[in-house]
Amino acid sequence: MQFGILGPLEVRTAGGETVAVGGPRPRALLALLLLDAGRLVSVERLIDGQYGDDPPAGAANAIQTHVSRLRRNLPAGLVEFHGSGYRLAVDREDVDAHRFERLAREGRETLAAGQHERAARLLKEALELWRGPALADVADAPFAQPQAARLEETRLAAREDLAEAQLALPGGAPVAELRELVAAHPLRERPRGLLMRALHASGQQAAALAVYDETRRLLADELGADPAPELAELHLAILRGGEQRQPPRRRLPAPLNPLIGREEELARIAALGDARLVTIVGPGGTGKTRLAVEAAHRAGPGREAGFADLSPVDDGSQAPLAVLGALGLREAGLQAPAAGRPDPADRLVAALADRPLLLVLDNCEHVIAAAAELVRRLLDACPGLTILATSREPLGLTGEVLVPLAPLAVPPPGTDPGDALSYPAVRLFADRAAAVRPGFTIGPEVAEICATLDGLPLAIELAAARLRTFTGPEIAARLNEHGRFKLLSRGDRTAAARHRTLHAVVEWSWSLLSPEEREAARRFSVFAGGASLEAAEAVCGDGDVLADLVDKSLVEADGGRYRMLDTIRLFCAERLAEAGDQRQARDAHAAWCLTLARRADPWLRRAEQLDWLAALSEEHDNLQAAIRHCVQDDPETASRLAGALAAYWWLSGRRGQITSSVVRLLDRIGGEPLEGLEEEYILCVLLAVRDLPPERWARAAELMRSIDHELRHPFLAVLWGMMAGPRDTVTVQRHGRLLDSDPWSQAVFMLGEALISLVHGRPGQAERGLEETLARFRALGERWGMAQALEWLAMIASWRGDWAGARRLWGQALDLHGQLGSVDEQVDVLCRRAAGLVREGDLAGARADLEQATELARRTGTSGSTPALDLGWGDLARFAGDLDEARARYTAVLESAVSGAYVTEGMRPFAHTALGRLAEAEGDLAEAGRRHAEALRLARGAVYADVADVAEGLAGPALLEGAAERAAYLLGVGAALRGTTITGDRDVARVAAGVTGFLGAEAFAGHFAKGAALSQEEALAALFD
């Protein structure tokens, strides 16, 4: 007899004649027996398979009736009774499903051995056994859906294997078949890679590249992810025409449950004290992450530790960025772009070079090559770093120490329940069971459950959670029926194998959900970083259904947030794609993100700003996913999101993480903003200015100058002022009209006016304005504004020699920036305070400030170097006589200045003035003159305060040339432009002393007074005419 379930149920005699089986119930019963052909199937399993969770009172008698009907239609002795169940006495090879699975398995093994022709034959033979959807005419039976899904997944893998084998054969390019496969399963990357290879092999390079572009967009839109490294590598190989090569820190997570059964592994890790790279390896679901976190917690309360999860990373090149973000190494926020973007790995090395740290690097397997490269680089360059990695395979580095993690030990069959508790798998089940069913007692079925699940911790915990609904014996029976948690064959370490293994776990839980719960779970998959109850209800519907998903362990609840394990989320995303509801769900998700951003934005300018920055940071992954989706499908909403979130991205130092999406949005929009969204367009340009052509900036400037109403996004005025600088006089003059009449906007306007007074040589007026500004920001409780006012008040106090007042004010500014977490702002304040301490005469204090600033800059990944830092270190080196070090630092300032960016371009005159003074110290008068002349040229059109420094610099070579009167006069010109002298300026004091030695004190005072008496316009004419 031959039996078929790969399609409608079919029974044929040896002669090929069809045998009628009977009605739906006997057919379903036969299908159940065929799935375990040759094996005993208990009556309880048959009842569950036929009737599900609500069997009739006479279910056992009904099963006997169905068996009798089967026996009447089948040869005698084929259906055997063995006391507790029935057995279909047939060879498994007589059942098409078992024959298919054997052939598919052999085909894959043969393919792996490189025998492509034989593999193709085996796989074709396997796939030809299919006559339609598995179990098609018994699909309504409770057992059918999960079994059909399992068989269909195996069929899909076999089709992929067949295409792989055909590609290796001469002339083998199954393009049509692969297109059909890609269309049916759009989120699977393997068939897309095979299609790219097939197209490339058939000479269609452009078409192959188009498949990659489509894949990249689809993954970004649907999952917020990039293509896998193998697919990206294939894309690069096709582009090159060649052949593909085969393929501040984040705190440690706080565990919610005790770690059970890993004492031996913890002791081994603890004993590896001198090892710098320890990798915990094992199959998926064994608890590698949990063990690593526990080991890191036990490393000692005084040891700094960080946790970086690579599971969201789909492209190996993103691994360094993921570690940067996890360790809190944010990039500079409120400052102009640097010259070129530093490599993320370089930033990590710079940040960790001298830092003792235990880094837990979690989930490396899917980016194994990139993770290994990054680990090697970090360990080579960072002697204080120790890495504890988790992966399904070793990183393969010299010096790596492996800690294999096997499933938990399970008791042998027949173990007494009391003795079973000595086995960790049973202890784990009992612990988790007690949490969901108080008073739970261990029965003999618990050992069976743990053995069926092979001691896999993840599967055991999911099974224990089902005790909310089923008894222990019922769970054991269902696991025996479905066999869904069993790992794939040994040695298959690919990502697809990992997903299939966990896919079976999730699919089992999925089969127990109601239609409403499945819809909610599908829609929840659009969340990239978990969700609050409010967010989940906005996207998924009724919160009670979400609570049901928590009860059924599809969703985790922790501290008011709901999360899905990544594997569960990907499973649900596939179901979402099948349901055709992706666009609607992602639109709802984006709408909620926009609502949150708009609600948070005004609070970022009030006393509650820390709470709202934290709230937005918690939703950061969701915000990114939303804007990625909208860039492609809804540019208007994407623009509104960018506008509403601009202040958050700047204040939290996350501008670089959104740059690529903003650039794509601007490309999608084109050269003109969407109607009514001019402010959003300008903000996008500010967020991504370093990656945009000059015409984008020019268009943004035109739009900014054309705005004649109060800004809907008040922070735009701040950002524009910082980027365009005070030389954008048109916008500066209209600044007040652009801001609202609310207290924060008026305080910002007053801050801008005060700073303009300061840089245009009116320090008294500026100080009064800054004091009023400070009072206004204090009334609001707005820390950023307070820090800005305090910083500049400290600068003015230091100019007049009020050292104690300046220290106090700078200290307050640093404290406020620290509360905000703006490390880059702290660096700027420390540099300014260091310059003040030099003038005060406290060189040791200045050095300490620069060292602290360097360390902070290193933590942001800037290699411990900024233009302001280089200038400060250069001055200290010059005053100490280390002229070579000073020259290197000043030159670095020039190299890092970006043309067109006010903040860094404005450093160029200072650097040339410093190099001129360095040349004076070396006695090179010609070089000194050239440098000071270049500083003067660059200062044309600059603010008066900057020109004042250049004028004072010019006094140095004038003195060396014997023009002492001119030197004194230039020092006076500097005072006229700045509106004051600067107390303690060492270079000015040196020149003044030299002039006094030549002319005498009275003559010096006279020539100085002549320059100081000039109006600012006269002073400029004296320099440039």
Summary of the structure (lengths in Angstrom):
residues: 1025
radius of gyration: 35.7
end to end distance: 108.2
largest distance: 130.2
contacts: 3534
relative contact order: 0.05
helix: 65%
strand: 5%
